[in-house]
Amino acid sequence: MATQKKDYYEVLGVARDAGADEIKKAYRRLAMKNHPDRNPGDSAAESRFKEASEAYEVLSDPAKRRNYDQYGHEGVKSSFGPGGFDFRRDFTHASDLQDILGSIFGESGGGIFEEFFGGGHRRSRTDGGARRGADMRFDLEIDFEEAVFGSEREITLPMNKDCETCSGSGVKPGSRPETCKHCGGSGAVVSSSGFFQVRQACPVCSGQGSIIRNPCRDCKGNGRVRTRTRLTLRIPEGVNTGSRLRLAGKGEPGSRGGPNGDLFVITHVRPHPVFKRQDEDLLCEQPVPLDVATLGGEIQVPTVKGYAKLKVPAGTESGKVFRIRGKGIRDPYQKIVGDMHVRVHVEIPSKLSSKQKKILRELRESLTMDNYPRAQTFEKQSEKFYDRKAKMGH
């Protein structure tokens, strides 16, 4: 006994006087919910999807919809032919379906539509089999001076390039590749699941469309050989650890006439014993003699642009930071120049002579606590602690 078909309006869940936009919206919702790709192995969902597609095919066409409204399923039976509804053959509103597939698959929906309905093409290939070479990354260690002032370096890169013996074909000179019989030379095979078709790379020829029976002796049929390439690299002044230098067209050579990839050089700056870097600013930790820190004076500060004079006020303590504007590093992109920061550390003299020791003793005898205000404050705070401790009975 034949199964009674459901009413198309009931299938889509719309009223009989529903407009075209409402019908399209209802179908979109059902198609996205029941699409076989979203419900693998679910035959019920696949059946609902085909049922909704059939209903939409009729109700979205004004002429078919009029026949259906007047005569029911009998009025549109002939339009589906003796084999019933065929998803690929009978969907006349291709633009609607393409839009709906776009909703299901995202931006690639149009491409999927073309591939399913005969308008597609293999996008993985380029004309003549030419392919762009791979981009390459090279990590380069440089000295601090190279980073600050720039330099030139000669680097050696391992690369793959077309085999000169076979011109990148992978075939022994004098031979030709054979057309893959499994895919007929297309490089792709199509598998079906009911009405749904999926195109995949041919497993026999790996999507190449041909098979090499007589491989080139030098590249073993790969069409590419390993080589080492030397090139001169210009390092601009001001680069830092993590700076990325792009050399267009200096990456891996393309195959079969394709363009070269790009080379990206990532710099890593070695630490320096004097300068520490923070973006474009520099910091150095500089010892200052005791007498200069006590009485005040002038010191020579090393910068990347030569020595600079720095006045040290009397009574300067260890840890004090001074800034010298414009004596840092120039940014390689924005042309901004950083500052030089100097953190001073008071150095206690060592290897004193008898005379020097005598002078220091005389100085010590002449000094009082008033000459050491910080020590005086520290002592008062300590005494306050012990006073409170005593009041608490401890």
C-alpha positions in Angstrom: 0.0 0.0 0.0 1.4 3.4 -1.1 2.3 5.9 1.7 0.1 8.9 1.7 2.1 12.1 1.0 1.9 14.9 3.6 0.4 18.2 2.6 3.2 20.5 1.5 1.9 23.4 3.6 1.9 21.1 6.6 5.5 19.9 5.8 6.8 23.4 5.8 4.5 24.5 8.7 3.0 27.5 6.9 -0.5 28.6 6.2 -2.1 28.1 2.8 -2.0 31.8 2.2 1.7 32.2 3.2 3.8 34.6 1.1 6.9 33.6 -0.8 9.2 35.0 1.8 7.5 33.1 4.6 7.7 29.9 2.6 11.4 30.5 1.9 12.1 31.2 5.6 10.3 28.1 6.7 12.2 25.9 4.3 15.6 27.5 5.3 14.9 26.6 8.9 14.0 23.0 8.1 16.9 22.6 5.7 19.4 23.8 8.2 17.9 21.6 10.9 17.7 18.3 8.9 20.6 18.6 6.4 22.4 15.2 6.1 25.8 16.9 6.8 24.5 18.0 10.2 22.8 14.6 10.9 25.2 12.0 9.6 23.6 8.5 9.6 20.2 9.8 10.5 17.9 8.5 7.7 14.8 10.1 9.3 16.5 13.6 9.1 17.5 12.9 5.5 13.9 11.9 4.7 12.6 15.1 6.3 15.1 17.2 4.4 14.0 15.7 1.0 10.4 16.1 2.0 10.9 19.7 2.8 12.9 20.3 -0.4 10.1 18.7 -2.5 7.5 20.9 -0.8 9.6 24.0 -1.3 10.1 23.2 -5.0 6.4 23.2 -5.5 5.3 26.1 -3.3 8.1 28.4 -4.4 7.0 28.1 -8.1 3.8 30.1 -8.7 2.6 27.8 -11.5 3.2 24.6 -9.6 1.7 26.1 -6.5 -1.6 27.0 -8.4 -1.8 23.4 -9.7 -1.1 22.0 -6.3 -3.8 24.2 -4.6 -6.3 23.1 -7.3 -5.5 19.4 -7.8 -3.3 18.5 -4.8 -0.3 16.1 -5.4 -1.9 14.8 -8.6 -1.6 18.3 -10.1 2.2 18.4 -9.8 3.0 14.7 -10.1 4.0 14.9 -13.7 6.5 17.6 -13.0 8.6 15.2 -11.0 8.6 12.5 -13.7 8.2 8.7 -13.3 11.0 8.5 -10.8 9.5 11.0 -8.3 11.3 14.0 -7.0 15.0 14.3 -7.9 16.9 16.9 -5.8 19.4 17.7 -8.6 17.0 17.5 -11.6 13.9 19.2 -10.3 15.1 22.1 -8.2 14.5 24.9 -10.7 15.0 27.8 -8.2 18.8 27.4 -8.2 19.4 30.9 -6.8 17.2 30.2 -3.8 18.9 26.8 -3.2 22.3 28.4 -3.5 21.3 31.0 -0.9 20.1 28.3 1.5 23.2 26.2 1.1 25.2 29.3 1.8 23.3 29.6 5.1 24.1 26.0 5.9 27.8 25.9 4.9 28.8 29.6 5.3 30.5 31.5 2.6 31.5 28.4 0.7 27.8 27.5 0.0 28.0 28.9 -3.5 31.0 26.8 -4.4 29.4 23.7 -3.0 26.3 24.4 -5.0 28.3 24.8 -8.2 30.2 21.6 -7.5 27.1 19.6 -6.9 25.2 20.9 -9.9 27.8 20.6 -12.5 29.2 24.2 -12.5 32.2 23.6 -10.2 35.9 23.3 -10.9 38.9 22.1 -9.1 40.3 25.1 -7.2 43.3 23.2 -5.8 45.0 23.4 -9.2 46.4 26.3 -11.1 47.0 26.6 -14.8 49.7 24.1 -15.9 50.1 22.7 -12.4 52.1 25.8 -11.3 52.1 26.3 -7.5 53.4 29.1 -5.4 56.4 28.2 -3.2 56.0 28.0 0.6 56.6 30.9 2.9 59.6 30.3 5.1 60.6 31.5 8.6 64.2 32.0 9.7 65.2 32.8 13.3 68.3 34.9 13.4 70.4 35.8 16.5 72.1 39.2 16.3 74.3 41.2 18.6 73.0 44.3 20.4 75.1 46.5 18.2 73.6 45.0 15.0 70.2 45.7 16.3 70.9 49.3 17.2 72.9 50.4 14.1 71.8 47.8 11.5 74.0 45.5 9.6 74.3 43.1 6.7 74.2 39.3 7.2 74.7 36.5 4.8 72.4 33.6 5.7 72.1 30.1 4.3 68.6 28.6 3.9 67.7 24.9 3.2 65.0 24.9 0.4 63.1 22.7 -2.0 63.2 23.6 -5.7 62.2 22.0 -9.0 64.5 19.2 -10.1 66.5 20.4 -13.0 66.8 17.0 -14.5 63.0 16.5 -15.0 62.0 20.2 -14.8 59.9 19.5 -11.8 57.7 16.8 -13.5 59.1 13.9 -11.4 59.3 11.8 -14.6 62.4 10.2 -16.0 63.5 12.2 -19.1 62.0 10.6 -22.2 59.0 9.2 -20.3 55.6 10.6 -19.6 53.2 10.2 -16.7 50.2 7.9 -17.2 46.7 9.2 -16.8 45.1 7.8 -13.6 42.5 5.3 -14.5 40.7 5.5 -11.2 39.7 9.2 -11.7 40.1 9.4 -15.4 42.7 12.2 -15.0 40.5 14.6 -13.1 42.3 14.1 -9.8 39.0 13.7 -8.0 36.4 11.1 -7.3 32.7 11.6 -6.4 31.0 9.5 -3.8 27.2 9.5 -3.4 25.0 9.2 -0.3 21.4 9.1 -1.6 21.0 12.4 -3.5 24.0 13.9 -1.9 27.4 13.9 -3.6 30.9 14.7 -2.3 34.0 15.3 -4.4 37.3 14.2 -2.9 40.9 13.9 -4.0 41.6 10.7 -5.8 43.2 8.2 -3.4 45.2 6.5 -6.1 47.0 9.6 -7.6 46.6 11.8 -4.6 44.7 14.4 -6.7 47.3 14.7 -9.4 45.3 13.1 -12.1 48.4 11.1 -13.3 50.7 8.3 -12.1 54.4 8.2 -12.5 55.7 4.8 -13.6 59.2 5.8 -14.4 60.3 8.3 -11.8 63.2 10.7 -12.2 66.4 9.3 -10.8 67.6 12.5 -9.1 64.3 13.5 -7.3 62.8 10.0 -7.0 59.6 11.2 -8.6 59.0 14.0 -6.3 59.8 16.7 -8.8 61.6 18.6 -6.0 65.2 18.4 -4.6 66.7 19.8 -1.4 69.2 22.5 -1.8 70.9 25.3 0.2 70.6 29.0 -0.9 72.7 31.9 0.3 71.4 35.4 0.4 72.4 38.7 1.9 70.1 40.2 4.5 69.9 43.8 5.3 69.1 44.4 9.0 67.6 47.9 9.6 68.7 49.9 12.6 66.4 49.7 15.6 65.1 46.1 15.3 64.4 44.3 18.5 63.7 40.7 19.6 60.6 39.6 17.8 61.0 42.0 14.9 59.8 40.4 11.7 61.6 41.2 8.4 59.7 40.2 5.2 61.7 39.4 2.1 59.2 39.1 -0.7 59.9 36.3 -3.2 62.9 35.0 -1.2 61.0 32.0 0.2 60.8 28.5 -1.2 60.8 28.4 -5.0 57.5 27.7 -6.7 57.0 24.5 -8.6 56.4 24.2 -12.4 56.9 27.9 -12.9 54.9 29.1 -9.9 56.0 32.2 -8.0 58.3 32.0 -5.0 57.1 32.3 -1.5 58.2 34.9 1.0 60.9 34.7 3.6 60.2 36.0 7.1 63.2 36.6 9.3 62.6 36.9 13.1 65.3 38.6 15.0 66.6 37.6 18.5 68.9 40.2 20.1 71.6 38.8 22.4 71.8 40.5 25.9 74.3 43.2 26.4 76.4 43.7 29.6 75.9 47.5 29.8 72.6 48.3 28.1 69.1 46.8 28.8 66.4 47.7 26.4 62.7 48.4 26.8 61.2 49.2 23.5 63.1 52.3 22.3 64.4 53.3 25.8 67.6 52.1 27.2 68.7 51.5 30.8 72.2 51.2 32.3 73.2 50.5 35.9 76.1 52.8 36.5 78.4 52.9 39.6 79.1 56.3 41.1 82.0 57.1 43.4 81.2 57.8 47.0 82.6 61.3 47.0 80.6 62.2 43.8 77.4 60.9 45.3 78.1 62.7 48.6 79.5 66.1 47.4 77.9 66.1 43.9 79.7 66.2 40.6 79.7 65.1 37.0 80.0 61.7 35.5 80.3 60.2 31.9 77.4 58.1 30.9 77.7 55.6 28.0 74.9 55.9 25.3 74.6 54.4 21.9 75.5 57.8 20.5 78.7 58.2 22.6 79.4 59.4 26.1 77.1 61.9 27.6 77.7 64.1 30.7 75.4 63.8 33.7 75.3 66.0 36.7 74.9 64.2 40.0 73.4 66.3 42.8 75.0 66.2 46.2 73.5 63.6 48.5 72.5 61.2 45.7 71.6 57.8 47.0 71.8 54.3 45.3 68.9 53.5 43.1 68.2 57.1 41.9 67.3 57.1 38.2 68.2 59.9 35.8 66.9 60.4 32.3 68.7 61.7 29.3 66.3 62.5 26.5 66.8 61.4 22.9 69.8 59.1 23.7 67.9 55.9 23.2 67.2 53.8 20.1 65.5 55.0 16.9 62.3 53.1 16.1 62.8 51.5 12.6 59.2 52.2 11.5 58.0 55.4 13.3 61.3 57.1 13.5 60.8 57.8 17.2 63.9 58.1 19.4 63.8 56.7 22.9 65.5 58.0 26.1 68.5 56.9 28.1 67.8 56.0 31.7 70.7 55.8 34.2 70.2 54.1 37.6 73.2 55.0 39.8 74.7 52.8 42.5 77.0 54.4 45.1 80.2 52.5 45.2 82.1 52.2 48.5 85.9 52.6 47.9 88.1 49.6 48.5 91.8 48.9 48.8 92.3 52.0 50.9 95.8 53.2 51.9 96.7 54.1 55.5 96.4 57.8 54.7 92.9 57.3 53.2 91.8 55.3 56.2 93.0 58.0 58.5 91.1 60.6 56.6 87.9 58.5 56.8 88.3 58.0 60.5 88.6 61.8 61.0 85.6 62.2 58.8 83.6 59.7 60.9 84.5 61.4 64.1 83.3 64.7 62.8 79.9 63.3 61.6 76.8 63.1 63.8 73.3 61.5 63.3 72.2 64.8 61.9 74.3 64.0 58.8 72.2 60.8 58.3 68.5 61.8 58.3 67.3 58.4 56.9 69.1 56.5 59.6 67.7 58.9 62.2 64.2 58.2 61.0 64.7 54.5 60.9 66.0 54.5 64.5 63.0 56.5 65.8 60.5 54.1 64.1 62.3 51.2 65.7 62.2 52.8 69.2 58.4 53.4 68.7 57.9 49.7 68.0 59.6 48.7 71.2 57.8 51.3 73.3 54.4 49.9 72.1 55.7 46.3 72.8 56.5 47.3 76.4 53.1 48.9 77.0 51.5 45.7 75.9 53.4 43.8 78.6 55.7 41.9 76.2 
